[in-house]
């Protein structure tokens, strides 16, 4: 039977470098910020798609069937990006709390 690895026992060491809570906070905050822009962009794409769909349906009577595939991809990517955004936001908050607890830092961040 394979040995299970407890992830809490793994030290964050790669190539001899150590990463602390502030380093992880920086990485997750950057990802959160970038994904925030992506969430907004996908929302804008979704809105523009609805406008184009409505215009084409009114002008040419195009059936919903022709839009389903693209609409599903938009919803899928929106869900994916939002879930990744939420993950990195939670991780950034976690590492910020850890950093503050270790360094007795409060409002300085």
Steps between C-alpha positions, in 0.01 A plus 500: 500500500642841404605734777274803536665836521374748752532837328536681832833320547644631173729799534469763228852443370587510131860506383616592849280811516252553782178688453324668788143619545578841347641339186190282468278802569669687216455210257135439585417872507647540153298203372187638666553840338563355154200268525282790614569664165419172326169466687405849386608428142295179481199685643542762228528230232185333635309830486618579148412146391145550629472828309626345175273197545196720557583719200547200269184334623293814450649588162530154346297266719803288590397214729650457852650169388770680304621680812495216754855376450660843529277591794599182684870573444457851639323366810762228543791745482321744727453229762861383467644849536269591789591183690872565450453861606317389816775248578783753470302760693450253788866400492613865503278566802637190672864596443432860600354380831796264548750775424326741735485240777870415464611861482240665722410723208158657474410797292840537331399274208 
